[in-house]
Amino acid sequence: MTADRTAIERTILALCAARGPERSICPSEVARALAGDDEKVWRLLMHPVREEALRLARAGRVEILRKGKTQDPNAGIRGVIRLRIAGGEREG
């Protein structure tokens, strides 16, 4: 399963906007929205979703959170992350 960058971007922004500025989404929610619930299929989208999230964060459209704190998208971000629409209230 592949999804183009535009589809991933639209899905990230739509899910983040629907969740609201104070709440975040998991990148796997984006992958599942695009690929369905078959884990073998949606897991293939996780890397492209994270890459698109980084691009959107660098453009100031979303924020990347790790352990409830906003991360610099230009730093090496590893591990579990969450996404929210840019300008949300700080969690934690």
Secondary structure, DSSP 4 states (H G I P E B T S, - for coil): ----HHHHHHHHHHHHHHH-TT--B-HHHHHHHHH-S-HHHHGGGHHHHHHHHHHHHHTTSEEEEETTEEE-TTS---S--EEEETTPPPP-
